[in-house]
Every structure is written in structure tokens, then in C-alpha cells.
Amino acid sequence: MWHRKGFRKLNRDPKHRKMMLNNLAKELIDHGKVDTTVARAKESARLVDHLITLAKRNTLHARRQAFAVLQDPKLTDKLFAELGPKYMARSGGYTRVLKLPPRPGDGAELARLTWV
């Protein structure tokens, strides 16, 4: 049964899905925006919101949890030094998904994931 399963499988096996979402989160933290499909953007927004919540805690354990996802010390430092304090007063919803025109090749629904 599919009751209370709150994620999209994105037609990938679990390792590939996790790595793809981690890479989208890295790109968003590094560049501030990422263009992808709507489903991928919504799933990676969930992951990035969790990373910002970790950055707001700013503990050693939270830093290690974020590093487990990002696997990059520079991005982890940027997350905790810049983005965590920036969203300290906000209680959630740190990202937005903006719909874009369909992709010319296959007509897939595209979206841009950005910070609020």
C-alpha cells in the first residue's frame, strides 16, 4: 500500500535518487537557483528545507548531518555561515518552485528552484 509515503520515486532506484537530489541541493546552495523538472524541484526543495533547519541549529551534530548530504566542506560552511543566519527568523518555506515553459525536446514541465 502507498499510505503515508511522502516522497516521489522519480523513476530511479534509491541510490540514484538520493545522489540526484543531493546534487540538486548542492547546486542550489552553490548557485542560488537550479532549473529542473517540477517533480525533482519539489523533492529537492524538501531536502534543502531540512538542510536549512539543520543550519539554523548550528550544532556539531547538525553540521555533520549536513556534511553527510553535501559531501563538501565549502558548501557546508556556506550553509552554516550565510544561509542559516539569513533564515533564522523564518519558520519554514525557505525555497520556492517557479514553473517555466516546457522543455523543447520532450515537452517536460520545467521549474526553477530558488531561495525565498
PyMOL commands that place a pseudoatom at each C-alpha (Angstrom):
pseudoatom trace, name=CA, resn=MET, resi=1, chain=A, elem=C, hetatm=0, pos=[0.000, 0.000, 0.000]
pseudoatom trace, name=CA, resn=TRP, resi=2, chain=A, elem=C, hetatm=0, pos=[1.047, 3.563, -0.593]
pseudoatom trace, name=CA, resn=HIS, resi=3, chain=A, elem=C, hetatm=0, pos=[-0.400, 5.086, 2.589]
pseudoatom trace, name=CA, resn=ARG, resi=4, chain=A, elem=C, hetatm=0, pos=[1.684, 7.818, 4.259]
pseudoatom trace, name=CA, resn=LYS, resi=5, chain=A, elem=C, hetatm=0, pos=[4.581, 7.546, 1.852]
pseudoatom trace, name=CA, resn=GLY, resi=6, chain=A, elem=C, hetatm=0, pos=[5.531, 11.171, 1.426]
pseudoatom trace, name=CA, resn=PHE, resi=7, chain=A, elem=C, hetatm=0, pos=[8.090, 11.175, -1.361]
pseudoatom trace, name=CA, resn=ARG, resi=8, chain=A, elem=C, hetatm=0, pos=[8.367, 10.778, -5.116]
pseudoatom trace, name=CA, resn=LYS, resi=9, chain=A, elem=C, hetatm=0, pos=[10.330, 7.861, -6.538]
pseudoatom trace, name=CA, resn=LEU, resi=10, chain=A, elem=C, hetatm=0, pos=[11.233, 9.825, -9.700]
pseudoatom trace, name=CA, resn=ASN, resi=11, chain=A, elem=C, hetatm=0, pos=[11.601, 6.549, -11.625]
pseudoatom trace, name=CA, resn=ARG, resi=12, chain=A, elem=C, hetatm=0, pos=[15.031, 5.928, -10.073]
pseudoatom trace, name=CA, resn=ASP, resi=13, chain=A, elem=C, hetatm=0, pos=[16.499, 3.313, -7.787]
pseudoatom trace, name=CA, resn=PRO, resi=14, chain=A, elem=C, hetatm=0, pos=[17.124, 4.588, -4.233]
pseudoatom trace, name=CA, resn=LYS, resi=15, chain=A, elem=C, hetatm=0, pos=[20.863, 5.245, -4.559]
pseudoatom trace, name=CA, resn=HIS, resi=16, chain=A, elem=C, hetatm=0, pos=[20.466, 7.166, -7.810]
pseudoatom trace, name=CA, resn=ARG, resi=17, chain=A, elem=C, hetatm=0, pos=[17.527, 9.173, -6.462]
pseudoatom trace, name=CA, resn=LYS, resi=18, chain=A, elem=C, hetatm=0, pos=[19.401, 10.138, -3.298]
pseudoatom trace, name=CA, resn=MET, resi=19, chain=A, elem=C, hetatm=0, pos=[22.514, 11.171, -5.220]
pseudoatom trace, name=CA, resn=MET, resi=20, chain=A, elem=C, hetatm=0, pos=[20.468, 13.168, -7.756]
pseudoatom trace, name=CA, resn=LEU, resi=21, chain=A, elem=C, hetatm=0, pos=[18.625, 15.081, -5.018]
pseudoatom trace, name=CA, resn=ASN, resi=22, chain=A, elem=C, hetatm=0, pos=[21.886, 15.701, -3.143]
pseudoatom trace, name=CA, resn=ASN, resi=23, chain=A, elem=C, hetatm=0, pos=[23.425, 17.125, -6.330]
pseudoatom trace, name=CA, resn=LEU, resi=24, chain=A, elem=C, hetatm=0, pos=[20.430, 19.423, -6.865]
pseudoatom trace, name=CA, resn=ALA, resi=25, chain=A, elem=C, hetatm=0, pos=[20.766, 20.634, -3.275]
pseudoatom trace, name=CA, resn=LYS, resi=26, chain=A, elem=C, hetatm=0, pos=[24.475, 21.324, -3.809]
pseudoatom trace, name=CA, resn=GLU, resi=27, chain=A, elem=C, hetatm=0, pos=[23.751, 23.321, -6.960]
pseudoatom trace, name=CA, resn=LEU, resi=28, chain=A, elem=C, hetatm=0, pos=[21.098, 25.395, -5.195]
pseudoatom trace, name=CA, resn=ILE, resi=29, chain=A, elem=C, hetatm=0, pos=[23.393, 26.206, -2.274]
pseudoatom trace, name=CA, resn=ASP, resi=30, chain=A, elem=C, hetatm=0, pos=[26.288, 26.994, -4.605]
pseudoatom trace, name=CA, resn=HIS, resi=31, chain=A, elem=C, hetatm=0, pos=[24.496, 28.994, -7.324]
pseudoatom trace, name=CA, resn=GLY, resi=32, chain=A, elem=C, hetatm=0, pos=[21.251, 30.159, -5.699]
pseudoatom trace, name=CA, resn=LYS, resi=33, chain=A, elem=C, hetatm=0, pos=[18.979, 28.654, -8.354]
pseudoatom trace, name=CA, resn=VAL, resi=34, chain=A, elem=C, hetatm=0, pos=[18.599, 25.456, -10.328]
pseudoatom trace, name=CA, resn=ASP, resi=35, chain=A, elem=C, hetatm=0, pos=[16.420, 24.597, -13.329]
pseudoatom trace, name=CA, resn=THR, resi=36, chain=A, elem=C, hetatm=0, pos=[14.997, 21.072, -13.413]
pseudoatom trace, name=CA, resn=THR, resi=37, chain=A, elem=C, hetatm=0, pos=[11.693, 19.254, -13.764]
pseudoatom trace, name=CA, resn=VAL, resi=38, chain=A, elem=C, hetatm=0, pos=[8.817, 20.115, -11.450]
pseudoatom trace, name=CA, resn=ALA, resi=39, chain=A, elem=C, hetatm=0, pos=[8.854, 16.805, -9.557]
pseudoatom trace, name=CA, resn=ARG, resi=40, chain=A, elem=C, hetatm=0, pos=[12.607, 16.942, -8.984]
pseudoatom trace, name=CA, resn=ALA, resi=41, chain=A, elem=C, hetatm=0, pos=[12.388, 20.564, -7.856]
pseudoatom trace, name=CA, resn=LYS, resi=42, chain=A, elem=C, hetatm=0, pos=[9.662, 19.786, -5.314]
pseudoatom trace, name=CA, resn=GLU, resi=43, chain=A, elem=C, hetatm=0, pos=[11.577, 16.835, -3.866]
pseudoatom trace, name=CA, resn=SER, resi=44, chain=A, elem=C, hetatm=0, pos=[14.875, 18.695, -3.686]
pseudoatom trace, name=CA, resn=ALA, resi=45, chain=A, elem=C, hetatm=0, pos=[13.070, 21.628, -2.019]
pseudoatom trace, name=CA, resn=ARG, resi=46, chain=A, elem=C, hetatm=0, pos=[12.120, 19.261, 0.813]
pseudoatom trace, name=CA, resn=LEU, resi=47, chain=A, elem=C, hetatm=0, pos=[15.757, 18.231, 1.230]
pseudoatom trace, name=CA, resn=VAL, resi=48, chain=A, elem=C, hetatm=0, pos=[17.063, 21.800, 1.121]
pseudoatom trace, name=CA, resn=ASP, resi=49, chain=A, elem=C, hetatm=0, pos=[14.484, 22.966, 3.661]
pseudoatom trace, name=CA, resn=HIS, resi=50, chain=A, elem=C, hetatm=0, pos=[15.729, 20.255, 6.010]
pseudoatom trace, name=CA, resn=LEU, resi=51, chain=A, elem=C, hetatm=0, pos=[19.338, 21.389, 5.449]
pseudoatom trace, name=CA, resn=ILE, resi=52, chain=A, elem=C, hetatm=0, pos=[18.416, 24.986, 6.325]
pseudoatom trace, name=CA, resn=THR, resi=53, chain=A, elem=C, hetatm=0, pos=[16.740, 23.749, 9.506]
pseudoatom trace, name=CA, resn=LEU, resi=54, chain=A, elem=C, hetatm=0, pos=[19.993, 21.977, 10.399]
pseudoatom trace, name=CA, resn=ALA, resi=55, chain=A, elem=C, hetatm=0, pos=[21.943, 25.163, 9.661]
pseudoatom trace, name=CA, resn=LYS, resi=56, chain=A, elem=C, hetatm=0, pos=[19.667, 27.143, 11.972]
pseudoatom trace, name=CA, resn=ARG, resi=57, chain=A, elem=C, hetatm=0, pos=[20.501, 24.739, 14.814]
pseudoatom trace, name=CA, resn=ASN, resi=58, chain=A, elem=C, hetatm=0, pos=[24.228, 25.305, 14.265]
pseudoatom trace, name=CA, resn=THR, resi=59, chain=A, elem=C, hetatm=0, pos=[25.486, 22.418, 16.390]
pseudoatom trace, name=CA, resn=LEU, resi=60, chain=A, elem=C, hetatm=0, pos=[28.291, 19.996, 15.653]
pseudoatom trace, name=CA, resn=HIS, resi=61, chain=A, elem=C, hetatm=0, pos=[25.827, 17.174, 15.136]
pseudoatom trace, name=CA, resn=ALA, resi=62, chain=A, elem=C, hetatm=0, pos=[23.763, 19.282, 12.706]
pseudoatom trace, name=CA, resn=ARG, resi=63, chain=A, elem=C, hetatm=0, pos=[26.937, 20.218, 10.817]
pseudoatom trace, name=CA, resn=ARG, resi=64, chain=A, elem=C, hetatm=0, pos=[27.879, 16.553, 10.478]
pseudoatom trace, name=CA, resn=GLN, resi=65, chain=A, elem=C, hetatm=0, pos=[24.392, 15.651, 9.280]
pseudoatom trace, name=CA, resn=ALA, resi=66, chain=A, elem=C, hetatm=0, pos=[24.533, 18.393, 6.640]
pseudoatom trace, name=CA, resn=PHE, resi=67, chain=A, elem=C, hetatm=0, pos=[28.014, 17.294, 5.556]
pseudoatom trace, name=CA, resn=ALA, resi=68, chain=A, elem=C, hetatm=0, pos=[26.697, 13.741, 5.102]
pseudoatom trace, name=CA, resn=VAL, resi=69, chain=A, elem=C, hetatm=0, pos=[24.346, 15.117, 2.437]
pseudoatom trace, name=CA, resn=LEU, resi=70, chain=A, elem=C, hetatm=0, pos=[26.576, 17.757, 0.833]
pseudoatom trace, name=CA, resn=GLN, resi=71, chain=A, elem=C, hetatm=0, pos=[29.966, 15.973, 0.975]
pseudoatom trace, name=CA, resn=ASP, resi=72, chain=A, elem=C, hetatm=0, pos=[31.723, 19.317, 0.515]
pseudoatom trace, name=CA, resn=PRO, resi=73, chain=A, elem=C, hetatm=0, pos=[33.255, 21.345, 3.370]
pseudoatom trace, name=CA, resn=LYS, resi=74, chain=A, elem=C, hetatm=0, pos=[32.974, 24.663, 1.480]
pseudoatom trace, name=CA, resn=LEU, resi=75, chain=A, elem=C, hetatm=0, pos=[29.259, 24.216, 0.817]
pseudoatom trace, name=CA, resn=THR, resi=76, chain=A, elem=C, hetatm=0, pos=[28.691, 23.122, 4.408]
pseudoatom trace, name=CA, resn=ASP, resi=77, chain=A, elem=C, hetatm=0, pos=[30.461, 26.246, 5.659]
pseudoatom trace, name=CA, resn=LYS, resi=78, chain=A, elem=C, hetatm=0, pos=[28.409, 28.419, 3.298]
pseudoatom trace, name=CA, resn=LEU, resi=79, chain=A, elem=C, hetatm=0, pos=[25.223, 26.742, 4.526]
pseudoatom trace, name=CA, resn=PHE, resi=80, chain=A, elem=C, hetatm=0, pos=[26.032, 27.376, 8.190]
pseudoatom trace, name=CA, resn=ALA, resi=81, chain=A, elem=C, hetatm=0, pos=[27.719, 30.787, 7.841]
pseudoatom trace, name=CA, resn=GLU, resi=82, chain=A, elem=C, hetatm=0, pos=[25.437, 32.525, 5.314]
pseudoatom trace, name=CA, resn=LEU, resi=83, chain=A, elem=C, hetatm=0, pos=[22.146, 30.707, 4.790]
pseudoatom trace, name=CA, resn=GLY, resi=84, chain=A, elem=C, hetatm=0, pos=[21.424, 29.578, 8.362]
pseudoatom trace, name=CA, resn=PRO, resi=85, chain=A, elem=C, hetatm=0, pos=[21.603, 33.073, 9.896]
pseudoatom trace, name=CA, resn=LYS, resi=86, chain=A, elem=C, hetatm=0, pos=[19.746, 34.549, 6.910]
pseudoatom trace, name=CA, resn=TYR, resi=87, chain=A, elem=C, hetatm=0, pos=[16.660, 32.412, 7.593]
pseudoatom trace, name=CA, resn=MET, resi=88, chain=A, elem=C, hetatm=0, pos=[16.863, 32.400, 11.399]
pseudoatom trace, name=CA, resn=ALA, resi=89, chain=A, elem=C, hetatm=0, pos=[13.628, 34.394, 11.802]
pseudoatom trace, name=CA, resn=ARG, resi=90, chain=A, elem=C, hetatm=0, pos=[11.735, 32.312, 9.245]
pseudoatom trace, name=CA, resn=SER, resi=91, chain=A, elem=C, hetatm=0, pos=[9.972, 29.165, 10.477]
pseudoatom trace, name=CA, resn=GLY, resi=92, chain=A, elem=C, hetatm=0, pos=[9.903, 27.266, 7.171]
pseudoatom trace, name=CA, resn=GLY, resi=93, chain=A, elem=C, hetatm=0, pos=[9.432, 27.553, 3.434]
pseudoatom trace, name=CA, resn=TYR, resi=94, chain=A, elem=C, hetatm=0, pos=[12.932, 28.659, 2.504]
pseudoatom trace, name=CA, resn=THR, resi=95, chain=A, elem=C, hetatm=0, pos=[12.643, 27.784, -1.185]
pseudoatom trace, name=CA, resn=ARG, resi=96, chain=A, elem=C, hetatm=0, pos=[10.194, 28.476, -3.986]
pseudoatom trace, name=CA, resn=VAL, resi=97, chain=A, elem=C, hetatm=0, pos=[9.407, 26.492, -7.119]
pseudoatom trace, name=CA, resn=LEU, resi=98, chain=A, elem=C, hetatm=0, pos=[8.600, 28.669, -10.134]
pseudoatom trace, name=CA, resn=LYS, resi=99, chain=A, elem=C, hetatm=0, pos=[7.111, 26.997, -13.206]
pseudoatom trace, name=CA, resn=LEU, resi=100, chain=A, elem=C, hetatm=0, pos=[8.925, 27.542, -16.521]
pseudoatom trace, name=CA, resn=PRO, resi=101, chain=A, elem=C, hetatm=0, pos=[7.830, 26.882, -20.122]
pseudoatom trace, name=CA, resn=PRO, resi=102, chain=A, elem=C, hetatm=0, pos=[8.006, 23.241, -21.238]
pseudoatom trace, name=CA, resn=ARG, resi=103, chain=A, elem=C, hetatm=0, pos=[11.302, 21.823, -22.449]
pseudoatom trace, name=CA, resn=PRO, resi=104, chain=A, elem=C, hetatm=0, pos=[11.504, 21.970, -26.271]
pseudoatom trace, name=CA, resn=GLY, resi=105, chain=A, elem=C, hetatm=0, pos=[12.834, 18.456, -26.799]
pseudoatom trace, name=CA, resn=ASP, resi=106, chain=A, elem=C, hetatm=0, pos=[10.331, 16.320, -24.928]
pseudoatom trace, name=CA, resn=GLY, resi=107, chain=A, elem=C, hetatm=0, pos=[7.807, 18.811, -23.531]
pseudoatom trace, name=CA, resn=ALA, resi=108, chain=A, elem=C, hetatm=0, pos=[8.655, 18.059, -19.907]
pseudoatom trace, name=CA, resn=GLU, resi=109, chain=A, elem=C, hetatm=0, pos=[7.350, 20.524, -17.308]
pseudoatom trace, name=CA, resn=LEU, resi=110, chain=A, elem=C, hetatm=0, pos=[10.285, 22.573, -16.068]
pseudoatom trace, name=CA, resn=ALA, resi=111, chain=A, elem=C, hetatm=0, pos=[10.665, 24.578, -12.881]
pseudoatom trace, name=CA, resn=ARG, resi=112, chain=A, elem=C, hetatm=0, pos=[13.228, 26.857, -11.266]
pseudoatom trace, name=CA, resn=LEU, resi=113, chain=A, elem=C, hetatm=0, pos=[14.104, 26.221, -7.633]
pseudoatom trace, name=CA, resn=THR, resi=114, chain=A, elem=C, hetatm=0, pos=[15.259, 29.404, -5.874]
pseudoatom trace, name=CA, resn=TRP, resi=115, chain=A, elem=C, hetatm=0, pos=[15.575, 30.842, -2.385]
pseudoatom trace, name=CA, resn=VAL, resi=116, chain=A, elem=C, hetatm=0, pos=[12.777, 32.933, -0.920]
for i in range(1, 116): cmd.bond("trace and resi %d" % i, "trace and resi %d" % (i + 1))
show_as sticks, trace
zoom trace
